[in-house]
Amino acid sequence: MKIGIKIWILIISIILALLLIKPNFDSGVQITYVNQNSTSYEQGIRQNMIIKSIDNSEIKNLEDYTNIITSKLPSEENIKLTIQTDSGNFILFTNKPPEIIVKNIPFTRIQTGLDLRGGSRALVEAETPLNSQELNDLIAVTSNRLNVYGLSDVVIRPVNDLQGNNFMLVEIAGSTPSELQDLISKQGKFEAKIGNETLFIGGKDITYVARTGQQAGIYSCDQNQQGFICSFRFAISLSEEAAKKHASLTDKLTTNSTNPGYLSKPLDLYLDNKLVDSLLISSELKGRVTTDISIQGSGTGSTREEAFENAENDMKQLQTVLITGSLPYKLNIVKLDTISPLLGQKFINSILIAGLSAIIAVALIVFLRYKKLNLSLAVLLTAFSEVLIILGIAALIKWNLDLPSIAGIIAAIGTGVDQQIVVLDESRSKQLSLKQRIKRALFIILGAYFTTLFSMLPLYWAGAGLLKGFAVTTIIGISAGVFITRPAFAEIVKRIIKE
């Protein structure tokens, strides 16, 4: 039997969705955070590496990793720890556990939201209304601050409601509400110091930071024994008071003995009293009263592209810190939620059971009504294919599936089943030819699609964006149904009826 183009489109879509979801059967644990001031970082261990074994003991999951580490460390003396990763072997000599955070390797590329992973979520607003640029700066600073505190799996994004109010949504996996509230409620303090003397304070003494153009960018990339290093620089302007203090402090410094082009002490950047970076000071600036100085730094990597990207990211991070390092707005937490990972797993199990039961129940009802097993199987195939396509697109766009998103998938399946019933009922009519009846059914479905589509758009912004997941997955589901699964289902129905 020849397969029509509509059915081929469905088959290809299912295959692509499966490739995008890509079940992962690899064993090991994934590194989500590495303390930059630790021995692990110095030895080259980085975020997203997969730990395969420790001292030749295989690591299959988080439990294996915890058992092996706790059996060896801490200890009174330094021991040799050989960590095998997907990027090579690393040897640590330590008497305490590695300063890293790991998690089980995700089974698929599908990313889950906080509702399912567990953690805390805060909806935050400033005491004074913020425009889009101010909100983006606030998000950049907050993200940088939370990274300084060593938190992993942090998601910070802008949201707004139907009234045009801007909010910041902060989600942290594994964090308690009190910890999250404490981190956000602190407005923060940014300082630049030479030795123990404060040179300038972020958001107060800096009048300008160059972000683009000739005053900011990557100016060189060179190869060394470890790989590549790319250097960046950008200009900043200080207030007159900070410029005079800069002259006074640098005048007391000597030239760096190993690098004569720079002074003996660096410019240290602190956020909430934690060192985030150290920058060399050009010897040309010694004792000079200048409001214009150049900030320099570098990024490294195993390839030129990686080094360039790291340097660019470091430059942007420093620019953000220098502009508004200490949060310029007093923040209020509008809504604070928490959910445990165990409860999230129960949600997943309950939703899977409920969804599967609903689809099977619909297929049974279709069989009782139309007395054809192949029609029931066609309904089942279409429903499951829609779920796969939605999950494949979610994996492609890296959409975090939370409870509203899963509710959207269920709503899309329900809408799809309704439309399949329309196709089945129209196909039984005797007034027109089968081709005309199917065409009329698809026309009805298209009208219902646009009605649902436009009704979902306001939900994208409703509830300060907390219902965005429902709107997105519903729109993806009904769009996949109208343009992929529904035409294929109609083609299958025509073939079954003609038998």
ROROVO-818748 format. One record per residue (C-alpha): residue in three letters; x, y, z. Coordinates in steps of 0.05 Angstrom, whole numbers. Layout:
% residues N
rec aa = Ala | u = X | v = Y | w = Z
...
END
This chain:
% residues 499
rec aa = Met | u = 0 | v = 0 | w = 0
rec aa = Lys | u = 27 | v = 68 | w = -21
rec aa = Ile | u = 39 | v = 117 | w = 36
rec aa = Gly | u = 14 | v = 187 | w = 23
rec aa = Ile | u = 55 | v = 251 | w = 33
rec aa = Lys | u = 15 | v = 271 | w = 95
rec aa = Ile | u = 30 | v = 205 | w = 130
rec aa = Trp | u = 104 | v = 212 | w = 110
rec aa = Ile | u = 106 | v = 281 | w = 142
rec aa = Leu | u = 79 | v = 251 | w = 206
rec aa = Ile | u = 130 | v = 194 | w = 205
rec aa = Ile | u = 188 | v = 242 | w = 192
rec aa = Ser | u = 163 | v = 288 | w = 248
rec aa = Ile | u = 161 | v = 230 | w = 298
rec aa = Ile | u = 231 | v = 209 | w = 279
rec aa = Leu | u = 258 | v = 280 | w = 286
rec aa = Ala | u = 223 | v = 288 | w = 353
rec aa = Leu | u = 255 | v = 223 | w = 379
rec aa = Leu | u = 323 | v = 248 | w = 356
rec aa = Leu | u = 313 | v = 314 | w = 391
rec aa = Ile | u = 290 | v = 281 | w = 455
rec aa = Lys | u = 347 | v = 230 | w = 450
rec aa = Pro | u = 342 | v = 184 | w = 511
rec aa = Asn | u = 409 | v = 181 | w = 547
rec aa = Phe | u = 431 | v = 114 | w = 575
rec aa = Asp | u = 501 | v = 137 | w = 595
rec aa = Ser | u = 523 | v = 125 | w = 667
rec aa = Gly | u = 558 | v = 176 | w = 711
rec aa = Val | u = 543 | v = 243 | w = 743
rec aa = Gln | u = 544 | v = 312 | w = 712
rec aa = Ile | u = 583 | v = 369 | w = 744
rec aa = Thr | u = 538 | v = 430 | w = 754
rec aa = Tyr | u = 585 | v = 475 | w = 793
rec aa = Val | u = 660 | v = 481 | w = 807
rec aa = Asn | u = 688 | v = 530 | w = 858
rec aa = Gln | u = 737 | v = 574 | w = 819
rec aa = Asn | u = 782 | v = 580 | w = 880
rec aa = Ser | u = 788 | v = 505 | w = 890
rec aa = Thr | u = 841 | v = 453 | w = 872
rec aa = Ser | u = 790 | v = 419 | w = 826
rec aa = Tyr | u = 785 | v = 482 | w = 783
rec aa = Glu | u = 860 | v = 491 | w = 782
rec aa = Gln | u = 868 | v = 420 | w = 756
rec aa = Gly | u = 820 | v = 434 | w = 698
rec aa = Ile | u = 754 | v = 405 | w = 723
rec aa = Arg | u = 697 | v = 445 | w = 694
rec aa = Gln | u = 621 | v = 450 | w = 694
rec aa = Asn | u = 581 | v = 401 | w = 651
rec aa = Met | u = 636 | v = 348 | w = 651
rec aa = Ile | u = 612 | v = 276 | w = 663
rec aa = Ile | u = 648 | v = 238 | w = 719
rec aa = Lys | u = 654 | v = 165 | w = 698
rec aa = Ser | u = 696 | v = 136 | w = 755
rec aa = Ile | u = 737 | v = 154 | w = 816
rec aa = Asp | u = 799 | v = 113 | w = 832
rec aa = Asn | u = 775 | v = 61 | w = 781
rec aa = Ser | u = 709 | v = 53 | w = 817
rec aa = Glu | u = 652 | v = 62 | w = 767
rec aa = Ile | u = 604 | v = 119 | w = 780
rec aa = Lys | u = 534 | v = 103 | w = 754
rec aa = Asn | u = 493 | v = 154 | w = 792
rec aa = Leu | u = 493 | v = 207 | w = 847
rec aa = Glu | u = 488 | v = 153 | w = 901
rec aa = Asp | u = 552 | v = 119 | w = 876
rec aa = Tyr | u = 589 | v = 186 | w = 875
rec aa = Thr | u = 567 | v = 204 | w = 946
rec aa = Asn | u = 585 | v = 135 | w = 973
rec aa = Ile | u = 655 | v = 136 | w = 943
rec aa = Ile | u = 671 | v = 207 | w = 964
rec aa = Thr | u = 646 | v = 199 | w = 1035
rec aa = Ser | u = 685 | v = 133 | w = 1043
rec aa = Lys | u = 750 | v = 169 | w = 1026
rec aa = Leu | u = 743 | v = 240 | w = 1049
rec aa = Pro | u = 752 | v = 280 | w = 1092
rec aa = Ser | u = 817 | v = 251 | w = 1117
rec aa = Glu | u = 874 | v = 274 | w = 1162
rec aa = Glu | u = 925 | v = 272 | w = 1106
rec aa = Asn | u = 923 | v = 289 | w = 1032
rec aa = Ile | u = 904 | v = 229 | w = 989
rec aa = Lys | u = 910 | v = 219 | w = 914
rec aa = Leu | u = 842 | v = 221 | w = 880
rec aa = Thr | u = 838 | v = 201 | w = 806
rec aa = Ile | u = 775 | v = 227 | w = 773
rec aa = Gln | u = 759 | v = 201 | w = 703
rec aa = Thr | u = 712 | v = 245 | w = 662
rec aa = Asp | u = 688 | v = 247 | w = 591
rec aa = Ser | u = 741 | v = 301 | w = 579
rec aa = Gly | u = 800 | v = 262 | w = 609
rec aa = Asn | u = 831 | v = 243 | w = 675
rec aa = Phe | u = 845 | v = 291 | w = 732
rec aa = Ile | u = 888 | v = 277 | w = 794
rec aa = Leu | u = 874 | v = 314 | w = 859
rec aa = Phe | u = 916 | v = 312 | w = 923
rec aa = Thr | u = 867 | v = 332 | w = 977
rec aa = Asn | u = 842 | v = 317 | w = 1047
rec aa = Lys | u = 771 | v = 343 | w = 1036
rec aa = Pro | u = 716 | v = 328 | w = 985
rec aa = Pro | u = 723 | v = 363 | w = 917
rec aa = Glu | u = 689 | v = 431 | w = 917
rec aa = Ile | u = 640 | v = 412 | w = 863
rec aa = Ile | u = 566 | v = 399 | w = 857
rec aa = Val | u = 541 | v = 341 | w = 815
rec aa = Lys | u = 474 | v = 313 | w = 793
rec aa = Asn | u = 449 | v = 251 | w = 757
rec aa = Ile | u = 456 | v = 255 | w = 681
rec aa = Pro | u = 389 | v = 276 | w = 651
rec aa = Phe | u = 354 | v = 217 | w = 618
rec aa = Thr | u = 333 | v = 260 | w = 559
rec aa = Arg | u = 346 | v = 329 | w = 530
rec aa = Ile | u = 279 | v = 351 | w = 557
rec aa = Gln | u = 289 | v = 405 | w = 610
rec aa = Thr | u = 242 | v = 406 | w = 669
rec aa = Gly | u = 220 | v = 466 | w = 709
rec aa = Leu | u = 226 | v = 479 | w = 783
rec aa = Asp | u = 157 | v = 447 | w = 795
rec aa = Leu | u = 187 | v = 380 | w = 777
rec aa = Arg | u = 260 | v = 387 | w = 800
rec aa = Gly | u = 246 | v = 418 | w = 868
rec aa = Gly | u = 272 | v = 483 | w = 897
rec aa = Ser | u = 248 | v = 553 | w = 908
rec aa = Arg | u = 217 | v = 607 | w = 863
rec aa = Ala | u = 210 | v = 681 | w = 877
rec aa = Leu | u = 172 | v = 733 | w = 838
rec aa = Val | u = 208 | v = 799 | w = 851
rec aa = Glu | u = 192 | v = 871 | w = 836
rec aa = Ala | u = 229 | v = 936 | w = 849
rec aa = Glu | u = 200 | v = 989 | w = 894
rec aa = Thr | u = 202 | v = 1037 | w = 835
rec aa = Pro | u = 175 | v = 1014 | w = 766
rec aa = Leu | u = 230 | v = 991 | w = 718
rec aa = Asn | u = 233 | v = 995 | w = 643
rec aa = Ser | u = 258 | v = 936 | w = 601
rec aa = Gln | u = 332 | v = 959 | w = 600
rec aa = Glu | u = 332 | v = 970 | w = 676
rec aa = Leu | u = 301 | v = 902 | w = 687
rec aa = Asn | u = 353 | v = 868 | w = 642
rec aa = Asp | u = 409 | v = 903 | w = 681
rec aa = Leu | u = 377 | v = 880 | w = 746
rec aa = Ile | u = 373 | v = 808 | w = 721
rec aa = Ala | u = 446 | v = 809 | w = 698
rec aa = Val | u = 470 | v = 835 | w = 766
rec aa = Thr | u = 426 | v = 786 | w = 805
rec aa = Ser | u = 451 | v = 728 | w = 763
rec aa = Asn | u = 523 | v = 749 | w = 775
rec aa = Arg | u = 511 | v = 755 | w = 850
rec aa = Leu | u = 479 | v = 687 | w = 856
rec aa = Asn | u = 537 | v = 656 | w = 817
rec aa = Val | u = 585 | v = 688 | w = 866
rec aa = Tyr | u = 548 | v = 651 | w = 922
rec aa = Gly | u = 562 | v = 585 | w = 887
rec aa = Leu | u = 489 | v = 567 | w = 872
rec aa = Ser | u = 476 | v = 519 | w = 814
rec aa = Asp | u = 415 | v = 509 | w = 769
rec aa = Val | u = 395 | v = 582 | w = 774
rec aa = Val | u = 342 | v = 609 | w = 725
rec aa = Ile | u = 329 | v = 684 | w = 724
rec aa = Arg | u = 283 | v = 714 | w = 671
rec aa = Pro | u = 240 | v = 775 | w = 660
rec aa = Val | u = 164 | v = 769 | w = 663
rec aa = Asn | u = 108 | v = 820 | w = 657
rec aa = Asp | u = 34 | v = 821 | w = 667
rec aa = Leu | u = -24 | v = 847 | w = 626
rec aa = Gln | u = -18 | v = 915 | w = 659
rec aa = Gly | u = 53 | v = 923 | w = 634
rec aa = Asn | u = 87 | v = 915 | w = 702
rec aa = Asn | u = 157 | v = 884 | w = 698
rec aa = Phe | u = 179 | v = 830 | w = 746
rec aa = Met | u = 240 | v = 786 | w = 756
rec aa = Leu | u = 228 | v = 711 | w = 765
rec aa = Val | u = 283 | v = 675 | w = 803
rec aa = Glu | u = 284 | v = 599 | w = 807
rec aa = Ile | u = 338 | v = 560 | w = 845
rec aa = Ala | u = 338 | v = 484 | w = 847
rec aa = Gly | u = 353 | v = 455 | w = 916
rec aa = Ser | u = 346 | v = 521 | w = 953
rec aa = Thr | u = 300 | v = 535 | w = 1011
rec aa = Pro | u = 253 | v = 595 | w = 1011
rec aa = Ser | u = 290 | v = 627 | w = 1069
rec aa = Glu | u = 357 | v = 622 | w = 1033
rec aa = Leu | u = 328 | v = 651 | w = 969
rec aa = Gln | u = 293 | v = 707 | w = 1007
rec aa = Asp | u = 357 | v = 724 | w = 1043
rec aa = Leu | u = 398 | v = 727 | w = 979
rec aa = Ile | u = 349 | v = 770 | w = 942
rec aa = Ser | u = 332 | v = 818 | w = 999
rec aa = Lys | u = 406 | v = 838 | w = 1006
rec aa = Gln | u = 417 | v = 897 | w = 960
rec aa = Gly | u = 491 | v = 881 | w = 956
rec aa = Lys | u = 556 | v = 921 | w = 955
rec aa = Phe | u = 608 | v = 926 | w = 900
rec aa = Glu | u = 678 | v = 954 | w = 914
rec aa = Ala | u = 743 | v = 960 | w = 876
rec aa = Lys | u = 805 | v = 959 | w = 920
rec aa = Ile | u = 879 | v = 968 | w = 915
rec aa = Gly | u = 906 | v = 928 | w = 973
rec aa = Asn | u = 860 | v = 945 | w = 1032
rec aa = Glu | u = 841 | v = 1014 | w = 1005
rec aa = Thr | u = 775 | v = 1024 | w = 970
rec aa = Leu | u = 784 | v = 1059 | w = 903
rec aa = Phe | u = 713 | v = 1064 | w = 878
rec aa = Ile | u = 644 | v = 1035 | w = 892
rec aa = Gly | u = 599 | v = 1007 | w = 837
rec aa = Gly | u = 537 | v = 1048 | w = 820
rec aa = Lys | u = 567 | v = 1109 | w = 854
rec aa = Asp | u = 636 | v = 1127 | w = 829
rec aa = Ile | u = 631 | v = 1100 | w = 758
rec aa = Thr | u = 600 | v = 1149 | w = 708
rec aa = Tyr | u = 609 | v = 1109 | w = 644
rec aa = Val | u = 626 | v = 1038 | w = 621
rec aa = Ala | u = 641 | v = 1025 | w = 547
rec aa = Arg | u = 604 | v = 964 | w = 521
rec aa = Thr | u = 614 | v = 965 | w = 446
rec aa = Gly | u = 654 | v = 1000 | w = 392
rec aa = Gln | u = 728 | v = 1016 | w = 392
rec aa = Gln | u = 729 | v = 1026 | w = 467
rec aa = Ala | u = 709 | v = 955 | w = 483
rec aa = Gly | u = 724 | v = 887 | w = 454
rec aa = Ile | u = 773 | v = 829 | w = 445
rec aa = Tyr | u = 839 | v = 855 | w = 418
rec aa = Ser | u = 884 | v = 793 | w = 414
rec aa = Cys | u = 882 | v = 716 | w = 415
rec aa = Asp | u = 946 | v = 677 | w = 424
rec aa = Gln | u = 965 | v = 604 | w = 431
rec aa = Asn | u = 1003 | v = 579 | w = 491
rec aa = Gln | u = 1021 | v = 511 | w = 521
rec aa = Gln | u = 953 | v = 502 | w = 553
rec aa = Gly | u = 912 | v = 523 | w = 492
rec aa = Phe | u = 891 | v = 593 | w = 473
rec aa = Ile | u = 884 | v = 658 | w = 511
rec aa = Cys | u = 843 | v = 718 | w = 486
rec aa = Ser | u = 852 | v = 786 | w = 518
rec aa = Phe | u = 799 | v = 840 | w = 524
rec aa = Arg | u = 796 | v = 912 | w = 547
rec aa = Phe | u = 743 | v = 966 | w = 555
rec aa = Ala | u = 743 | v = 1037 | w = 579
rec aa = Ile | u = 708 | v = 1064 | w = 642
rec aa = Ser | u = 701 | v = 1134 | w = 669
rec aa = Leu | u = 708 | v = 1151 | w = 743
rec aa = Ser | u = 681 | v = 1209 | w = 783
rec aa = Glu | u = 730 | v = 1265 | w = 800
rec aa = Glu | u = 734 | v = 1242 | w = 872
rec aa = Ala | u = 750 | v = 1170 | w = 851
rec aa = Ala | u = 802 | v = 1196 | w = 801
rec aa = Lys | u = 839 | v = 1234 | w = 855
rec aa = Lys | u = 838 | v = 1174 | w = 901
rec aa = His | u = 864 | v = 1131 | w = 844
rec aa = Ala | u = 923 | v = 1179 | w = 836
rec aa = Ser | u = 937 | v = 1178 | w = 910
rec aa = Leu | u = 935 | v = 1102 | w = 917
rec aa = Thr | u = 975 | v = 1085 | w = 854
rec aa = Asp | u = 1028 | v = 1137 | w = 870
rec aa = Lys | u = 1048 | v = 1094 | w = 930
rec aa = Leu | u = 1057 | v = 1031 | w = 887
rec aa = Thr | u = 1121 | v = 1006 | w = 855
rec aa = Thr | u = 1130 | v = 972 | w = 788
rec aa = Asn | u = 1115 | v = 897 | w = 783
rec aa = Ser | u = 1182 | v = 861 | w = 786
rec aa = Thr | u = 1161 | v = 805 | w = 739
rec aa = Asn | u = 1118 | v = 848 | w = 693
rec aa = Pro | u = 1145 | v = 919 | w = 687
rec aa = Gly | u = 1086 | v = 942 | w = 647
rec aa = Tyr | u = 1041 | v = 939 | w = 708
rec aa = Leu | u = 1042 | v = 963 | w = 780
rec aa = Ser | u = 1059 | v = 919 | w = 840
rec aa = Lys | u = 987 | v = 912 | w = 865
rec aa = Pro | u = 925 | v = 894 | w = 824
rec aa = Leu | u = 856 | v = 924 | w = 824
rec aa = Asp | u = 812 | v = 875 | w = 863
rec aa = Leu | u = 737 | v = 873 | w = 851
rec aa = Tyr | u = 693 | v = 851 | w = 908
rec aa = Leu | u = 619 | v = 835 | w = 909
rec aa = Asp | u = 588 | v = 829 | w = 979
rec aa = Asn | u = 659 | v = 825 | w = 1006
rec aa = Lys | u = 676 | v = 766 | w = 960
rec aa = Leu | u = 732 | v = 772 | w = 909
rec aa = Val | u = 704 | v = 763 | w = 839
rec aa = Asp | u = 764 | v = 786 | w = 797
rec aa = Ser | u = 834 | v = 818 | w = 800
rec aa = Leu | u = 858 | v = 865 | w = 745
rec aa = Leu | u = 929 | v = 889 | w = 732
rec aa = Ile | u = 940 | v = 965 | w = 733
rec aa = Ser | u = 982 | v = 995 | w = 677
rec aa = Ser | u = 1046 | v = 1028 | w = 702
rec aa = Glu | u = 1028 | v = 1089 | w = 659
rec aa = Leu | u = 972 | v = 1105 | w = 708
rec aa = Lys | u = 1018 | v = 1112 | w = 769
rec aa = Gly | u = 1001 | v = 1176 | w = 806
rec aa = Arg | u = 957 | v = 1203 | w = 750
rec aa = Val | u = 892 | v = 1239 | w = 763
rec aa = Thr | u = 851 | v = 1210 | w = 708
rec aa = Thr | u = 777 | v = 1196 | w = 701
rec aa = Asp | u = 788 | v = 1150 | w = 641
rec aa = Ile | u = 820 | v = 1082 | w = 654
rec aa = Ser | u = 822 | v = 1017 | w = 616
rec aa = Ile | u = 799 | v = 952 | w = 647
rec aa = Gln | u = 836 | v = 891 | w = 618
rec aa = Gly | u = 827 | v = 816 | w = 626
rec aa = Ser | u = 829 | v = 751 | w = 588
rec aa = Gly | u = 795 | v = 685 | w = 576
rec aa = Thr | u = 826 | v = 617 | w = 562
rec aa = Gly | u = 803 | v = 555 | w = 526
rec aa = Ser | u = 827 | v = 492 | w = 491
rec aa = Thr | u = 807 | v = 523 | w = 424
rec aa = Arg | u = 810 | v = 594 | w = 397
rec aa = Glu | u = 734 | v = 596 | w = 393
rec aa = Glu | u = 726 | v = 573 | w = 465
rec aa = Ala | u = 778 | v = 624 | w = 490
rec aa = Phe | u = 744 | v = 680 | w = 451
rec aa = Glu | u = 676 | v = 662 | w = 479
rec aa = Asn | u = 702 | v = 658 | w = 551
rec aa = Ala | u = 738 | v = 725 | w = 543
rec aa = Glu | u = 674 | v = 757 | w = 516
rec aa = Asn | u = 632 | v = 728 | w = 572
rec aa = Asp | u = 682 | v = 752 | w = 625
rec aa = Met | u = 683 | v = 821 | w = 594
rec aa = Lys | u = 607 | v = 826 | w = 594
rec aa = Gln | u = 605 | v = 802 | w = 666
rec aa = Leu | u = 655 | v = 854 | w = 688
rec aa = Gln | u = 618 | v = 909 | w = 651
rec aa = Thr | u = 554 | v = 889 | w = 685
rec aa = Val | u = 587 | v = 889 | w = 753
rec aa = Leu | u = 619 | v = 957 | w = 742
rec aa = Ile | u = 554 | v = 988 | w = 719
rec aa = Thr | u = 507 | v = 965 | w = 774
rec aa = Gly | u = 547 | v = 917 | w = 818
rec aa = Ser | u = 509 | v = 936 | w = 880
rec aa = Leu | u = 436 | v = 929 | w = 864
rec aa = Pro | u = 410 | v = 999 | w = 850
rec aa = Tyr | u = 338 | v = 981 | w = 869
rec aa = Lys | u = 307 | v = 959 | w = 933
rec aa = Leu | u = 269 | v = 895 | w = 918
rec aa = Asn | u = 204 | v = 866 | w = 944
rec aa = Ile | u = 186 | v = 792 | w = 938
rec aa = Val | u = 115 | v = 789 | w = 911
rec aa = Lys | u = 108 | v = 713 | w = 914
rec aa = Leu | u = 152 | v = 660 | w = 944
rec aa = Asp | u = 141 | v = 586 | w = 929
rec aa = Thr | u = 176 | v = 521 | w = 945
rec aa = Ile | u = 168 | v = 449 | w = 923
rec aa = Ser | u = 206 | v = 386 | w = 941
rec aa = Pro | u = 238 | v = 341 | w = 888
rec aa = Leu | u = 199 | v = 282 | w = 916
rec aa = Leu | u = 134 | v = 318 | w = 906
rec aa = Gly | u = 155 | v = 337 | w = 836
rec aa = Gln | u = 168 | v = 264 | w = 820
rec aa = Lys | u = 99 | v = 246 | w = 846
rec aa = Phe | u = 70 | v = 300 | w = 800
rec aa = Ile | u = 105 | v = 268 | w = 741
rec aa = Asn | u = 81 | v = 198 | w = 758
rec aa = Ser | u = 9 | v = 222 | w = 770
rec aa = Ile | u = 8 | v = 261 | w = 705
rec aa = Leu | u = 35 | v = 203 | w = 665
rec aa = Ile | u = -17 | v = 155 | w = 694
rec aa = Ala | u = -73 | v = 204 | w = 684
rec aa = Gly | u = -53 | v = 222 | w = 613
rec aa = Leu | u = -44 | v = 149 | w = 592
rec aa = Ser | u = -110 | v = 129 | w = 624
rec aa = Ala | u = -147 | v = 186 | w = 588
rec aa = Ile | u = -118 | v = 167 | w = 520
rec aa = Ile | u = -135 | v = 93 | w = 529
rec aa = Ala | u = -206 | v = 111 | w = 554
rec aa = Val | u = -217 | v = 155 | w = 492
rec aa = Ala | u = -193 | v = 99 | w = 446
rec aa = Leu | u = -241 | v = 51 | w = 480
rec aa = Ile | u = -299 | v = 98 | w = 472
rec aa = Val | u = -281 | v = 107 | w = 398
rec aa = Phe | u = -281 | v = 32 | w = 390
rec aa = Leu | u = -349 | v = 24 | w = 423
rec aa = Arg | u = -378 | v = 80 | w = 380
rec aa = Tyr | u = -349 | v = 63 | w = 312
rec aa = Lys | u = -339 | v = -12 | w = 321
rec aa = Lys | u = -271 | v = -10 | w = 286
rec aa = Leu | u = -207 | v = -28 | w = 323
rec aa = Asn | u = -163 | v = 4 | w = 271
rec aa = Leu | u = -197 | v = 72 | w = 282
rec aa = Ser | u = -183 | v = 66 | w = 357
rec aa = Leu | u = -110 | v = 50 | w = 342
rec aa = Ala | u = -107 | v = 110 | w = 295
rec aa = Val | u = -132 | v = 155 | w = 352
rec aa = Leu | u = -80 | v = 126 | w = 399
rec aa = Leu | u = -24 | v = 135 | w = 348
rec aa = Thr | u = -44 | v = 207 | w = 334
rec aa = Ala | u = -47 | v = 225 | w = 408
rec aa = Phe | u = 20 | v = 194 | w = 424
rec aa = Ser | u = 53 | v = 225 | w = 362
rec aa = Glu | u = 28 | v = 294 | w = 384
rec aa = Val | u = 59 | v = 285 | w = 453
rec aa = Leu | u = 125 | v = 264 | w = 420
rec aa = Ile | u = 125 | v = 324 | w = 373
rec aa = Ile | u = 110 | v = 373 | w = 430
rec aa = Leu | u = 166 | v = 343 | w = 473
rec aa = Gly | u = 214 | v = 345 | w = 413
rec aa = Ile | u = 200 | v = 418 | w = 400
rec aa = Ala | u = 207 | v = 433 | w = 474
rec aa = Ala | u = 276 | v = 399 | w = 473
rec aa = Leu | u = 295 | v = 438 | w = 411
rec aa = Ile | u = 279 | v = 506 | w = 439
rec aa = Lys | u = 304 | v = 485 | w = 509
rec aa = Trp | u = 237 | v = 501 | w = 541
rec aa = Asn | u = 232 | v = 483 | w = 615
rec aa = Leu | u = 172 | v = 438 | w = 624
rec aa = Asp | u = 136 | v = 457 | w = 688
rec aa = Leu | u = 66 | v = 439 | w = 713
rec aa = Pro | u = 32 | v = 493 | w = 671
rec aa = Ser | u = 69 | v = 467 | w = 610
rec aa = Ile | u = 47 | v = 396 | w = 623
rec aa = Ala | u = -24 | v = 421 | w = 633
rec aa = Gly | u = -17 | v = 453 | w = 564
rec aa = Ile | u = 4 | v = 386 | w = 534
rec aa = Ile | u = -58 | v = 353 | w = 564
rec aa = Ala | u = -102 | v = 410 | w = 538
rec aa = Ala | u = -71 | v = 402 | w = 468
rec aa = Ile | u = -85 | v = 327 | w = 470
rec aa = Gly | u = -157 | v = 339 | w = 491
rec aa = Thr | u = -166 | v = 389 | w = 435
rec aa = Gly | u = -135 | v = 339 | w = 387
rec aa = Val | u = -182 | v = 283 | w = 407
rec aa = Asp | u = -242 | v = 329 | w = 398
rec aa = Gln | u = -218 | v = 345 | w = 328
rec aa = Gln | u = -206 | v = 272 | w = 312
rec aa = Ile | u = -278 | v = 258 | w = 332
rec aa = Val | u = -300 | v = 313 | w = 284
rec aa = Val | u = -261 | v = 279 | w = 228
rec aa = Leu | u = -292 | v = 211 | w = 245
rec aa = Asp | u = -364 | v = 238 | w = 249
rec aa = Glu | u = -356 | v = 277 | w = 184
rec aa = Ser | u = -328 | v = 215 | w = 149
rec aa = Arg | u = -392 | v = 177 | w = 167
rec aa = Ser | u = -437 | v = 228 | w = 134
rec aa = Lys | u = -469 | v = 205 | w = 68
rec aa = Gln | u = -487 | v = 273 | w = 39
rec aa = Leu | u = -421 | v = 287 | w = 3
rec aa = Ser | u = -363 | v = 247 | w = -24
rec aa = Leu | u = -312 | v = 222 | w = 26
rec aa = Lys | u = -260 | v = 271 | w = 1
rec aa = Gln | u = -308 | v = 330 | w = 10
rec aa = Arg | u = -329 | v = 306 | w = 79
rec aa = Ile | u = -257 | v = 302 | w = 103
rec aa = Lys | u = -242 | v = 370 | w = 72
rec aa = Arg | u = -302 | v = 400 | w = 110
rec aa = Ala | u = -277 | v = 369 | w = 175
rec aa = Leu | u = -208 | v = 399 | w = 166
rec aa = Phe | u = -239 | v = 467 | w = 151
rec aa = Ile | u = -277 | v = 463 | w = 218
rec aa = Ile | u = -213 | v = 443 | w = 253
rec aa = Leu | u = -175 | v = 502 | w = 222
rec aa = Gly | u = -227 | v = 550 | w = 248
rec aa = Ala | u = -224 | v = 521 | w = 318
rec aa = Tyr | u = -147 | v = 525 | w = 315
rec aa = Phe | u = -147 | v = 600 | w = 304
rec aa = Thr | u = -199 | v = 610 | w = 359
rec aa = Thr | u = -156 | v = 571 | w = 408
rec aa = Leu | u = -92 | v = 605 | w = 384
rec aa = Phe | u = -117 | v = 675 | w = 397
rec aa = Ser | u = -147 | v = 656 | w = 464
rec aa = Met | u = -78 | v = 630 | w = 486
rec aa = Leu | u = -40 | v = 694 | w = 470
rec aa = Pro | u = -65 | v = 734 | w = 531
rec aa = Leu | u = -44 | v = 676 | w = 576
rec aa = Tyr | u = 27 | v = 685 | w = 553
rec aa = Trp | u = 30 | v = 748 | w = 596
rec aa = Ala | u = -23 | v = 732 | w = 648
rec aa = Gly | u = -3 | v = 720 | w = 720
rec aa = Ala | u = 63 | v = 756 | w = 709
rec aa = Gly | u = 85 | v = 703 | w = 661
rec aa = Leu | u = 73 | v = 644 | w = 708
rec aa = Leu | u = 23 | v = 615 | w = 658
rec aa = Lys | u = 70 | v = 623 | w = 599
rec aa = Gly | u = 86 | v = 549 | w = 598
rec aa = Phe | u = 12 | v = 531 | w = 590
rec aa = Ala | u = 4 | v = 579 | w = 532
rec aa = Val | u = 69 | v = 557 | w = 496
rec aa = Thr | u = 57 | v = 482 | w = 499
rec aa = Thr | u = -16 | v = 489 | w = 481
rec aa = Ile | u = 2 | v = 531 | w = 420
rec aa = Ile | u = 57 | v = 482 | w = 400
rec aa = Gly | u = 8 | v = 424 | w = 409
rec aa = Ile | u = -50 | v = 452 | w = 369
rec aa = Ser | u = -3 | v = 478 | w = 314
rec aa = Ala | u = 29 | v = 409 | w = 307
rec aa = Gly | u = -40 | v = 379 | w = 306
rec aa = Val | u = -68 | v = 424 | w = 251
rec aa = Phe | u = -7 | v = 422 | w = 206
rec aa = Ile | u = 20 | v = 352 | w = 218
rec aa = Thr | u = -21 | v = 301 | w = 256
rec aa = Arg | u = -92 | v = 320 | w = 236
rec aa = Pro | u = -81 | v = 316 | w = 160
rec aa = Ala | u = -45 | v = 250 | w = 170
rec aa = Phe | u = -103 | v = 224 | w = 214
rec aa = Ala | u = -153 | v = 245 | w = 161
rec aa = Glu | u = -112 | v = 207 | w = 108
rec aa = Ile | u = -111 | v = 145 | w = 153
rec aa = Val | u = -186 | v = 150 | w = 164
rec aa = Lys | u = -199 | v = 154 | w = 89
rec aa = Arg | u = -159 | v = 91 | w = 78
rec aa = Ile | u = -194 | v = 53 | w = 135
rec aa = Ile | u = -264 | v = 72 | w = 111
rec aa = Lys | u = -248 | v = 52 | w = 39
rec aa = Glu | u = -227 | v = -18 | w = 62
END
